[in-house]
Amino acid sequence: HLVPISGYDTGLNAFKFIILPVLVGLIGGIGASTRWYRTIFLEEMNKDYVRTARAKGLSESRVLYRHVLTNGLIPILTGVVVILPSLFIGSLIVESFFAIPGLGSYTIDAISRQDFAIVRSMVFLGSVLYIIGLILTDISYTFVDPRVRLN
């Protein structure tokens, strides 16, 4: 088989086992994300500061990259952090479905064995990753929006 349906291998052979799960994960989340990004950027393009920048004679690419993209990235950065827990849930499903040994399948096994210590550890790990994501998002705001400063 060119792309195996289940299982896993180590080293460079693992690449062919990863293709299908990655495609499933991408296709599963790309629809809603694309609509959301489109809505954000269309909303930004209709704001007064964009019309003002165009009236000043700035090129369309300069308006899009300098003004629309930088202001549109703020809600997108926030949304990415909100999506992180669903990536963890998605890994539970994808790893279980494709028989990939990982944290997701390990958590599913712990739930079925009623091993609450492991389940609590995985919830704690997910919470820590979420908090780290929030901190990184706040730090990344300083790069995107010059009005935001770290104190």
N, C-alpha and C positions, 0 to 999 in steps of 0.2 A: 504494500500500500504506500502510496505517495504521502498521504497524510493520515496517520493512524487515528482511530476514533477514541481509543482509551489507552491508558498506560502512561508510562514515563520512563525516560532513560537519563543517564548522566552524561556530562561533557557536551561535545558538539552534537551528539545524536539527539539531545533533548530538544533541539530546535524544531525538528519535524513534529514532535509531540505538542509543541506550544502553539503552532499556527492556528489550529482550529479553535482552541479555547480563547485565544486572543481575538479572533474574528467574531466569535459569539459575544464576547464582552463588549467589543466596539459597536457592533450592530445593535446590541441591546440598549445602549445608552446614547447613541449618536442622534437619534431622532428628536428627542425632547431637548437635548442640549443645543442642537442646531436651531431649532425654533426659538429658543430662549435667547441665543446670541443674536439672531436676526432681529428680534423685537428690541433688544437693547440698542443695537446700532442704528436701527431705523428711528428710534426715539431720539437718540443723540443727534442724528443728522437733521432733524426738524427743529432743533433748538436755535435760539436767536444768535448765539455766539458763532455758530457755523455759518449762518447767513451773513453775519458781519465779516467773518474771515473771507468769505467768497467775494463780498462787496469790496474788500480792500484789494482784491486782485490776486490773492494767493492761489497757487495752482491746486487743482482738485486733489492730487496725491498729497500735497502738503497739508491741506485741510483734513483729509481723511486720517493720515498717520499722526499728525501733530495734535489735532484737536479731538476728533471723533474717537480714535483708538485709545488715546490716553484716558479720556473721560469715561469711555465705555468699559475699560478694564476694571474699574473699581467694583461694580456689581458682579462682574464675572469672577474676580478673585474671591469675593465673598461666597459666590455660588459654588465654586470648586471645593471649598472647605466643607460646605453643607453636603456635597455629594460624596465626600470621603467615606462616611459610614456605609453608604450603599455599595461602595466598592468592596468593602469587607463582606457584606452580605452576599454580594455577587460572587465573591471568591468561594464562599461556602457552597453555593449552588454549582458553580462551574467545576470546582475541584471534585465535588462529589459525583457529578455527572460524567466527567471525563477520567475519573479514577487517578487523579494527580495527587501525590502525597504533598501536603502543605498544611498551613495553619487552618485553612477552611475545612479540609477533610478531618484533620485532627480534632477540631471543635465539634464537628458532627459526631465523630466517634465518642467523644467525651460526653456529649448530650445523651447519646443512646445508652452509654454505660452508666449514666447518672453520676459521673465523676465531677462533682460540683466544684472541687478545687481548681480543676483545669478550666471549667466554664467561667468561674470567677476571674481566673488569671487572664483569659482571653477577653473578657469584658473590660478588665482593667487595662490591658494592652490597647484595646480599641479606644478607650477613653483617653489614655495618654497620647496616642497618635492624633486624636482629634484636637486635644489641647495644643499640642505642638503645631498642628496645622493652623489653628487660630492665631498663635503667636507669629508664625511665619507669614500669615496673611497680613497681620498688622504691620510687620516689618516691611513687607512688599508694598504696602500703601505708600510708604515714604519715597519709593522709587517712582511710582506712577503719578502720585498727586503731590506737587510741591507744597501745597498748603498744609499737608500732614507732616508733623515733626515728632520724633521720639524724644521724650524727656527722661 
